[in-house]
Amino acid sequence: MTSSTIVDTGLFGERKIIQTRLFHCKICNRLVRQEDAGKGDLLKADDNFTSRARSIWQSMPGDAQLKTLNTVWCTQCKNMTGITNIRANVCSGMLVLRGKCCRCSADVARIVENR
């Protein structure tokens, strides 16, 4: 399986993060199926973000959001990974994203410092 993540801007300027998973045959490497995770706002910022966290997140450019989501250190994998099942709040003025590792589902966190 391989995956890719893109940031899409909707008609009204809202940014949505779309993750696509591609499943290939292990023998011939042909594409077996494709899944779009969530078909839209993967973060569900309304449900899992505090209001202050949501406003900080939405003020970030789309490419910065994408980089933040894909540069999370997993202590189980001992490698950089992506984050899913995200919850966010603000602690000491910094945005804190908590969720699960895309690879092994271990708990991970990412802190975004204010500039």
DSSP file (Angstrom, degrees, kcal/mol; ACC not computed):
  #  RESIDUE AA STRUCTURE BP1 BP2  ACC     N-H-->O    O-->H-N    N-H-->O    O-->H-N    TCO  KAPPA ALPHA  PHI   PSI    X-CA   Y-CA   Z-CA
    1    1 A M              0   0    0      0, 0.0     2,-0.3     0, 0.0    22,-0.2   0.000 360.0 360.0 360.0 138.5    0.0    0.0    0.0
    2    2 A T  E     -A   22   0A   0     20,-2.3    20,-3.3     2,-0.0     2,-0.3  -0.904 360.0-161.5-124.0 159.3    1.1    3.5   -0.7
    3    3 A S  E     -A   21   0A   0     -2,-0.3     2,-0.3    18,-0.2    18,-0.2  -0.978   7.7-167.7-140.4 155.4   -0.6    6.7    0.2
    4    4 A S  E     -A   20   0A   0     16,-2.3    16,-2.9    -2,-0.3     2,-0.4  -0.981   8.5-152.5-138.8 152.4   -0.6   10.3   -0.8
    5    5 A T  E     +A   19   0A   0     -2,-0.3     2,-0.3    14,-0.2    14,-0.2  -0.988  14.3 178.7-128.5 133.5   -2.0   13.4    0.9
    6    6 A I  E     -A   18   0A   0     12,-2.4    12,-2.6    -2,-0.4     2,-0.6  -0.933  25.5-132.4-129.9 156.2   -3.1   16.6   -0.9
    7    7 A V  E     -A   17   0A   0     -2,-0.3     2,-0.4    10,-0.2    10,-0.2  -0.952  27.0-167.3-107.0 123.0   -4.6   19.8    0.3
    8    8 A D  E     -A   16   0A   0      8,-3.4     8,-3.2    -2,-0.6     2,-0.5  -0.895  13.1-143.1-113.3 139.2   -7.6   20.9   -1.8
    9    9 A T  E     -A   15   0A   0     -2,-0.4     6,-0.2     6,-0.2     5,-0.1  -0.905  20.9-145.3-103.2 124.7   -9.3   24.3   -1.7
   10   10 A G    >   -     0   0    0      4,-3.2     3,-1.5    -2,-0.5    -1,-0.0  -0.067  33.6 -86.8 -78.9-177.5  -13.1   24.2   -2.1
   11   11 A L  T 3  S+     0   0    0      1,-0.3    -1,-0.1     2,-0.1    -2,-0.0   0.797 127.8  45.2 -61.2 -31.3  -15.4   26.6   -3.9
   12   12 A F  T 3  S-     0   0    0      2,-0.1    -1,-0.3     0, 0.0     3,-0.1   0.183 123.9 -97.4-103.0  16.6  -15.7   28.8   -0.8
   13   13 A G  S <  S+     0   0    0     -3,-1.5     2,-0.2     1,-0.3    -2,-0.1   0.446  75.4 144.2  86.7   0.7  -12.0   28.8    0.1
   14   14 A E        -     0   0    0     -5,-0.1    -4,-3.2     1,-0.1     2,-0.4  -0.527  45.0-133.7 -75.0 140.6  -12.2   26.1    2.7
   15   15 A R  E     -A    9   0A   0     -6,-0.2     2,-0.4    -2,-0.2    -6,-0.2  -0.799  22.5-173.1 -97.3 133.8   -9.2   23.8    2.8
   16   16 A K  E     -A    8   0A   0     -8,-3.2    -8,-3.4    -2,-0.4     2,-0.6  -0.976  17.3-141.0-126.3 141.2   -9.7   20.1    2.9
   17   17 A I  E     -A    7   0A   0     -2,-0.4    25,-1.1   -10,-0.2     2,-0.5  -0.893  19.3-169.3-103.3 123.0   -7.0   17.4    3.4
   18   18 A I  E     -A    6   0A   0    -12,-2.6   -12,-2.4    -2,-0.6     2,-0.5  -0.952   4.8-163.9-117.8 123.5   -7.6   14.3    1.3
   19   19 A Q  E     -AB   5  37A   0     18,-0.8    18,-3.5    -2,-0.5     2,-0.5  -0.924   6.0-162.9-107.8 127.2   -5.6   11.2    1.8
   20   20 A T  E     -AB   4  36A   0    -16,-2.9   -16,-2.3    -2,-0.5     2,-0.5  -0.926   1.7-159.0-111.2 130.6   -5.6    8.6   -1.0
   21   21 A R  E     -AB   3  35A   0     14,-3.2    14,-2.5    -2,-0.5     2,-0.5  -0.932   3.5-160.9-110.1 130.4   -4.5    5.0   -0.3
   22   22 A L  E     -AB   2  34A   0    -20,-3.3   -20,-2.3    -2,-0.5     2,-0.5  -0.947   3.3-158.2-112.6 125.7   -3.4    2.8   -3.3
   23   23 A F  E     - B   0  33A   0     10,-2.8     9,-3.7    -2,-0.5    10,-1.3  -0.907  13.0-169.7-107.0 125.8   -3.4   -1.0   -2.8
   24   24 A H  E     - B   0  31A   0     -2,-0.5     7,-0.2     7,-0.3     2,-0.2  -0.821  30.3-101.4-115.6 152.1   -1.2   -3.0   -5.2
   25   25 A C     >  -     0   0    0      5,-2.7     4,-1.5    -2,-0.3    -1,-0.0  -0.521  26.5-141.0 -66.4 133.7   -0.8   -6.7   -5.9
   26   26 A K  T  4 S+     0   0    0     -2,-0.2    -1,-0.1     2,-0.2    -2,-0.0   0.741  97.3  44.0 -70.8 -22.5    2.3   -8.0   -4.1
   27   27 A I  T  4 S+     0   0    0      3,-0.1    -1,-0.2     1,-0.1    -2,-0.0   0.931 131.9  13.7 -88.4 -52.4    3.1  -10.3   -7.0
   28   28 A C  T  4 S-     0   0    0      2,-0.1    -2,-0.2     0, 0.0    -1,-0.1   0.504  90.2-129.7-107.0  -4.9    2.6   -8.1  -10.1
   29   29 A N     <  +     0   0    0     -4,-1.5     2,-0.2     1,-0.2    -3,-0.1   0.688  54.0 150.4  64.7  20.9    2.4   -4.7   -8.5
   30   30 A R        -     0   0    0      1,-0.1    -5,-2.7    -6,-0.1     2,-0.2  -0.573  57.4 -95.6 -81.3 148.7   -0.8   -3.8  -10.4
   31   31 A L  E     +B   24   0A   0     -7,-0.2    -7,-0.3    -2,-0.2     3,-0.1  -0.465  41.4 177.5 -65.2 126.2   -3.3   -1.5   -8.8
   32   32 A V  E     -     0   0A   0     -9,-3.7     2,-0.3     1,-0.4    -8,-0.2   0.848  61.5 -21.3 -97.2 -48.8   -6.0   -3.5   -7.0
   33   33 A R  E     -B   23   0A   0    -10,-1.3   -10,-2.8     2,-0.0    -1,-0.4  -0.986  51.1-141.1-158.1 164.8   -8.1   -0.7   -5.4
   34   34 A Q  E     -B   22   0A   0     -2,-0.3     2,-0.4   -12,-0.2   -12,-0.2  -0.993  14.1-168.5-131.8 136.7   -8.0    3.0   -4.4
   35   35 A E  E     -B   21   0A   0    -14,-2.5   -14,-3.2    -2,-0.4     2,-0.7  -0.992  13.2-151.1-127.8 133.3   -9.5    4.6   -1.3
   36   36 A D  E     -B   20   0A   0     -2,-0.4     2,-0.7   -16,-0.2   -16,-0.2  -0.920  25.3-133.1 -98.7 116.9  -10.0    8.2   -0.5
   37   37 A A  E >  S-B   19   0A   0    -18,-3.5   -18,-0.8    -2,-0.7     3,-0.6  -0.589  80.2 -20.5 -74.4 111.7  -10.0    8.6    3.3
   38   38 A G  T 3  S-     0   0    0     -2,-0.7    -1,-0.2     1,-0.2     3,-0.2   0.153  82.4-122.3  82.7 -20.6  -12.8   10.8    4.3
   39   39 A K  T 3  S+     0   0    0    -20,-0.3     2,-0.3     1,-0.2    -1,-0.2   0.895  88.5   6.6  46.6  44.4  -13.3   12.5    0.8
   40   40 A G  S <  S+     0   0    0     -3,-0.6     2,-1.4   -23,-0.4    -1,-0.2  -0.942 119.7  26.4 159.3-133.9  -12.8   15.8    2.5
   41   41 A D    >   -     0   0    0     -2,-0.3     3,-0.8    -3,-0.2   -23,-0.1  -0.485  52.4-178.7 -73.5  94.9  -11.8   17.2    5.8
   42   42 A L  T 3  S+     0   0    0     -2,-1.4    44,-0.2   -25,-1.1    -1,-0.2   0.770  79.4  55.7 -62.5 -27.6   -9.7   14.4    7.3
   43   43 A L  T 3  S-     0   0    0     -3,-0.1     5,-0.3    42,-0.1    -1,-0.2   0.723  86.8-149.1 -81.8 -21.6   -9.2   16.4   10.5
   44   44 A K    X>  -     0   0    0     -3,-0.8     4,-2.2     1,-0.1     3,-1.3   0.955  21.7-176.1  47.7  54.1  -12.9   17.0   11.3
   45   45 A A  H 3> S+     0   0    0      1,-0.3     4,-1.1     2,-0.2    -1,-0.1   0.744  72.0  61.3 -57.8 -27.3  -11.7   20.2   12.9
   46   46 A D  H 34 S+     0   0    0      1,-0.2    -1,-0.3     2,-0.1    -2,-0.1   0.875 114.5  32.1 -67.5 -36.1  -15.2   21.1   14.1
   47   47 A D  H <4 S+     0   0    0     -3,-1.3    -2,-0.2     1,-0.1    -1,-0.2   0.859 128.3  32.4 -89.3 -38.9  -15.4   18.0   16.3
   48   48 A N  H  < S+     0   0    0     -4,-2.2    40,-2.6    -5,-0.3     2,-0.4   0.383 103.7  76.2-108.1   2.5  -11.8   17.4   17.4
   49   49 A F  B  < S-c   88   0B   0     -4,-1.1    40,-0.2    -5,-0.3     2,-0.1  -0.924  74.4-126.6-115.5 138.1  -10.3   20.9   17.7
   50   50 A T     >  -     0   0    0     38,-1.6     4,-2.8    -2,-0.4     5,-0.2  -0.389  37.6-105.5 -68.8 163.4  -10.9   23.4   20.4
   51   51 A S  H  > S+     0   0    0      1,-0.2     4,-2.0     2,-0.2     5,-0.1   0.896 121.9  47.4 -62.3 -39.6  -12.0   26.8   19.0
   52   52 A R  H  > S+     0   0    0      2,-0.2     4,-2.0     1,-0.2    -1,-0.2   0.909 112.8  49.0 -67.7 -41.1   -8.6   28.4   19.5
   53   53 A A  H  > S+     0   0    0      1,-0.2     4,-2.8     2,-0.2    -2,-0.2   0.900 109.8  52.6 -63.4 -41.0   -6.8   25.4   18.0
   54   54 A R  H  X S+     0   0    0     -4,-2.8     4,-2.7     1,-0.2    -1,-0.2   0.905 108.8  49.3 -62.0 -41.9   -9.1   25.5   15.0
   55   55 A S  H  X S+     0   0    0     -4,-2.0     4,-1.1     2,-0.2    -1,-0.2   0.897 112.8  46.6 -68.4 -38.6   -8.4   29.2   14.4
   56   56 A I  H  X S+     0   0    0     -4,-2.0     4,-0.6     2,-0.2     3,-0.4   0.936 114.3  48.6 -64.9 -45.6   -4.6   28.7   14.6
   57   57 A W  H >< S+     0   0    0     -4,-2.8     3,-1.2     1,-0.2    -2,-0.2   0.921 110.9  49.0 -60.5 -46.0   -4.8   25.6   12.3
   58   58 A Q  H 3< S+     0   0    0     -4,-2.7    -1,-0.2     1,-0.3    -2,-0.2   0.713 104.4  60.1 -71.1 -19.6   -7.0   27.4    9.7
   59   59 A S  H 3< S+     0   0    0     -4,-1.1    -1,-0.3    -3,-0.4    -2,-0.2   0.641  87.6  93.8 -80.6 -13.2   -4.6   30.4    9.6
   60   60 A M  S << S-     0   0    0     -3,-1.2     5,-0.0    -4,-0.6    -3,-0.0  -0.561  87.1-107.9 -77.9 141.2   -1.8   28.1    8.5
   61   61 A P     >  -     0   0    0      0, 0.0     4,-2.1     0, 0.0     3,-0.4  -0.318  31.0-111.6 -62.8 153.6   -1.1   27.9    4.7
   62   62 A G  H  > S+     0   0    0      1,-0.2     4,-2.4     2,-0.2     5,-0.2   0.857 116.7  52.7 -57.2 -40.0   -2.2   24.5    3.2
   63   63 A D  H  > S+     0   0    0      1,-0.2     4,-2.2     2,-0.2    -1,-0.2   0.854 109.2  50.1 -68.2 -32.3    1.4   23.5    2.5
   64   64 A A  H  > S+     0   0    0     -3,-0.4     4,-2.3     2,-0.2    -2,-0.2   0.883 109.8  51.2 -70.1 -38.5    2.4   24.1    6.1
   65   65 A Q  H  X S+     0   0    0     -4,-2.1     4,-2.3     2,-0.2    -2,-0.2   0.940 111.2  47.8 -60.5 -46.9   -0.6   22.1    7.3
   66   66 A L  H  X S+     0   0    0     -4,-2.4     4,-1.4     1,-0.2    -2,-0.2   0.912 111.8  49.0 -62.2 -44.4    0.4   19.2    5.0
   67   67 A K  H  < S+     0   0    0     -4,-2.2     4,-0.5     1,-0.2    -1,-0.2   0.901 110.8  51.7 -62.4 -40.4    4.1   19.3    6.2
   68   68 A T  H >< S+     0   0    0     -4,-2.3     3,-0.8     1,-0.2    -2,-0.2   0.908 109.7  48.9 -62.3 -43.1    2.9   19.3    9.8
   69   69 A L  H 3< S+     0   0    0     -4,-2.3    14,-1.4     1,-0.2    -1,-0.2   0.761 115.3  44.0 -68.9 -25.2    0.7   16.3    9.3
   70   70 A N  T 3< S+     0   0    0     -4,-1.4     2,-0.2    12,-0.2    -1,-0.2   0.330 101.8  67.8-105.4   7.2    3.5   14.3    7.6
   71   71 A T    <   +     0   0    0     -3,-0.8     2,-0.4    -4,-0.5    -1,-0.2  -0.580  64.4 132.3-126.3  69.9    6.4   15.1    9.9
   72   72 A V  E     -F   81   0C   0      9,-2.1     9,-2.6    -2,-0.2     2,-0.5  -0.969  51.7-130.4-120.2 133.2    5.5   13.4   13.2
   73   73 A W  E     -F   80   0C   0     -2,-0.4     2,-0.5    36,-0.4    36,-0.4  -0.722  17.1-157.3 -87.2 128.2    8.0   11.3   15.1
   74   74 A C  E  >> -F   79   0C   0      5,-2.3     4,-1.7    -2,-0.5     5,-1.0  -0.918   8.4-159.1-104.9 124.0    6.7    7.9   16.1
   75   75 A T  T  45S+     0   0    0     -2,-0.5    -1,-0.1    32,-0.3    33,-0.1   0.741  93.5  50.6 -74.0 -22.2    8.5    6.3   19.0
   76   76 A Q  T  45S+     0   0    0     31,-0.1    -1,-0.2     1,-0.1    -2,-0.0   0.936 119.0  34.0 -77.5 -50.0    7.3    2.8   18.0
   77   77 A C  T  45S-     0   0    0      2,-0.2    -2,-0.2     1,-0.0    -1,-0.1   0.727  96.8-141.0 -75.2 -22.1    8.4    3.0   14.4
   78   78 A K  T  <5 +     0   0    0     -4,-1.7     2,-0.3     1,-0.3    -3,-0.2   0.920  69.4  87.6  57.2  46.7   11.5    5.1   15.3
   79   79 A N  E   <S-F   74   0C   0     -5,-1.0    -5,-2.3    -7,-0.1    -1,-0.3  -0.973  88.7 -81.3-160.7 165.4   10.9    7.1   12.1
   80   80 A M  E     +F   73   0C   0     -2,-0.3     2,-0.2    -7,-0.2    -7,-0.2  -0.549  58.1 157.1 -73.8 144.5    9.0   10.1   10.7
   81   81 A T  E     -F   72   0C   0     -9,-2.6    -9,-2.1    -2,-0.2     2,-0.2  -0.825  39.1 -89.4-151.0-174.7    5.4    9.3    9.9
   82   82 A G        -     0   0    0     -2,-0.2    20,-1.9   -11,-0.2     2,-0.4  -0.619  34.3-126.9-102.5 168.1    2.0   10.9    9.3
   83   83 A I  E     + D   0 101B   0    -14,-1.4     2,-0.2    -2,-0.2    18,-0.2  -0.943  25.4 176.5-120.8 138.3   -0.7   11.4   11.9
   84   84 A T  E     + D   0 100B   0     16,-2.6    16,-2.7    -2,-0.4   -41,-0.1  -0.781  59.8  40.3-128.6 175.1   -4.4   10.3   11.8
   85   85 A N  E    S-     0   0B   0     -2,-0.2     2,-0.2    14,-0.2    -1,-0.2   0.935  85.3-163.3  50.1  54.9   -7.4   10.5   14.2
   86   86 A I  E     +     0   0B   0    -44,-0.2     2,-0.3    -3,-0.2    13,-0.2  -0.476  25.1 178.9 -84.7 137.1   -6.3   14.0   15.1
   87   87 A R  E     - D   0  98B   0     11,-2.8    11,-3.0    -2,-0.2     2,-0.4  -0.958  14.3-165.9-123.5 146.6   -7.4   16.0   18.2
   88   88 A A  E     +cD  49  97B   0    -40,-2.6   -38,-1.6    -2,-0.3     2,-0.3  -0.992  17.1 156.1-140.5 145.1   -6.0   19.4   18.8
   89   89 A N  E     - D   0  96B   0      7,-1.8     7,-3.1    -2,-0.4     2,-0.5  -0.901  39.8-105.3-147.9 178.0   -5.8   22.0   21.6
   90   90 A V  E     + D   0  95B   0     -2,-0.3     2,-0.4     5,-0.2     5,-0.2  -0.949  32.7 178.6-113.9 129.8   -3.6   24.9   22.6
   91   91 A C  E >  S- D   0  94B   0      3,-2.6     3,-2.0    -2,-0.5    -2,-0.0  -0.995  72.6 -11.6-132.9 125.1   -1.1   24.6   25.4
   92   92 A S  T 3  S-     0   0    0     -2,-0.4    -1,-0.1     1,-0.3     3,-0.1   0.843 129.1 -56.2  53.3  36.8    1.2   27.4   26.5
   93   93 A G  T 3  S+     0   0    0      1,-0.2     2,-0.4    20,-0.1    -1,-0.3   0.486 116.1 112.4  78.5   3.1    0.3   29.2   23.3
   94   94 A M  E <  S-D   91   0B   0     -3,-2.0    -3,-2.6    19,-0.1     2,-0.4  -0.876  71.4-116.9-112.5 143.1    1.3   26.4   21.0
   95   95 A L  E     -DE  90 112B   0     17,-1.8    17,-3.1    -2,-0.4     2,-0.5  -0.619  30.1-161.8 -74.4 127.4   -0.9   24.2   18.9
   96   96 A V  E     -DE  89 111B   0     -7,-3.1    -7,-1.8    -2,-0.4     2,-0.5  -0.959   4.3-166.7-118.0 118.1   -0.7   20.6   20.0
   97   97 A L  E     -DE  88 110B   0     13,-3.3    13,-2.7    -2,-0.5     2,-0.4  -0.897   8.1-176.5-102.9 128.8   -1.9   17.8   17.7
   98   98 A R  E     +DE  87 109B   0    -11,-3.0   -11,-2.8    -2,-0.5     2,-0.3  -0.962  24.9 106.6-123.8 143.5   -2.4   14.4   19.1
   99   99 A G  E     - E   0 108B   0      9,-2.4     9,-2.3    -2,-0.4     2,-0.3  -0.864  59.7 -51.6-176.1-148.5   -3.4   11.2   17.2
  100  100 A K  E     -DE  84 107B   0    -16,-2.7   -16,-2.6    -2,-0.3     7,-0.2  -0.886  48.4-104.7-120.8 147.3   -2.2    7.9   15.9
  101  101 A C  E  >  -D   83   0B   0      5,-2.5     4,-1.2    -2,-0.3   -18,-0.2  -0.461  24.3-135.9 -65.5 137.4    0.7    6.9   13.7
  102  102 A C  T  4 S+     0   0    0    -20,-1.9    -1,-0.1    -2,-0.1   -19,-0.1   0.781 100.6  40.7 -65.3 -27.3   -0.3    6.2   10.1
  103  103 A R  T  4 S+     0   0    0    -21,-0.3    -1,-0.1     3,-0.1   -20,-0.0   0.930 134.0   8.8 -88.9 -51.4    1.9    3.1   10.1
  104  104 A C  T  4 S-     0   0    0      2,-0.1    -2,-0.1     0, 0.0    -1,-0.1   0.463  88.5-122.3-117.1  -2.9    1.6    1.3   13.4
  105  105 A S     <  +     0   0    0     -4,-1.2    -3,-0.1     1,-0.2     2,-0.1   0.646  58.4 149.4  68.5  17.4   -1.3    3.2   15.2
  106  106 A A        -     0   0    0      1,-0.1    -5,-2.5    -6,-0.1     2,-0.2  -0.423  58.9 -89.4 -72.7 157.2    0.8    4.1   18.2
  107  107 A D  E     +E  100   0B   0     -7,-0.2   -32,-0.3    -2,-0.1     2,-0.3  -0.510  55.2 174.0 -68.2 132.1    0.0    7.4   20.0
  108  108 A V  E     -E   99   0B   0     -9,-2.3    -9,-2.4    -2,-0.2     2,-0.3  -0.912  14.5-161.9-134.4 163.0    1.9   10.3   18.5
  109  109 A A  E     -E   98   0B   0    -36,-0.4   -36,-0.4    -2,-0.3     2,-0.4  -0.984   3.4-162.3-144.4 154.0    1.9   14.1   19.1
  110  110 A R  E     -E   97   0B   0    -13,-2.7   -13,-3.3    -2,-0.3     2,-0.5  -0.991   8.3-154.3-139.4 128.4    3.1   17.1   17.1
  111  111 A I  E     -E   96   0B   0     -2,-0.4     2,-0.6   -15,-0.2   -15,-0.2  -0.887   3.0-160.4-105.3 133.1    3.6   20.6   18.6
  112  112 A V  E     -E   95   0B   0    -17,-3.1   -17,-1.8    -2,-0.5     2,-0.2  -0.948  14.7-145.0-113.9 112.6    3.4   23.7   16.3
  113  113 A E        -     0   0    0     -2,-0.6     2,-0.2   -19,-0.2   -19,-0.1  -0.491  18.9-115.2 -76.3 143.8    5.1   26.7   17.8
  114  114 A N              0   0    0     -2,-0.2    -1,-0.1   -21,-0.2   -20,-0.0  -0.535 360.0 360.0 -75.2 144.4    3.6   30.1   17.2
  115  115 A R              0   0    0     -2,-0.2    -1,-0.1     0, 0.0    -2,-0.0   0.403 360.0 360.0-103.0 360.0    5.8   32.5   15.2
